Amino acid sequence: MQRRRFKQTTTLQERIAEFSDKVRRQADAAPDGEEKEALLKRLRCADTAADLQRWLVHPE
């Protein structure tokens, strides 16, 4: 069975930034409660992923 391959057209950093922006807008629009907390958790994970990616590319 062949693996499906997908060529990324944007960098990982750009994709993480787009995802963060989208989740941040959703969290701002969401009322206080479980849904907003879940969105904020996803946002923190995305921010951590961006930090890790930056560190891997530029380890200074």
Secondary structure, 3 states (H helix, E strand, C coil): CCCCCCCCCCCHHHHHHHHHHHHHHHHHHCCCCHHHHHHHHHHHHHHHHHHHHHHHHCCC
